[in-house]
């Protein structure tokens, strides 16, 4: 097996996807065609030397909006499913 040398820009992009955007290492590894070992090595290299980035507020807002839409949809389904209850016959 040969070794591939990836540019620092490529490695930083992969690390960004994992640390800021929150993608799993395995998913990024498969998508980019890089071993998980290489990604963990890049993570260690670039997270120690760089200051910790702040929270990506736009990505967090998108995630929260998706979650809110899902919960709202589920609540609507449950509301429609239960519907008005029949009166008890006495």
Secondary structure, DSSP 4 states (H G I P E B T S, - for coil): -------HHHHHHHHHHHHTS---HHHHHHHHT--HHHHHHHHHHHHHHSPPP---HHHHHHHHHHHHHHHHHHHHHHHHHH-PPPPPP-
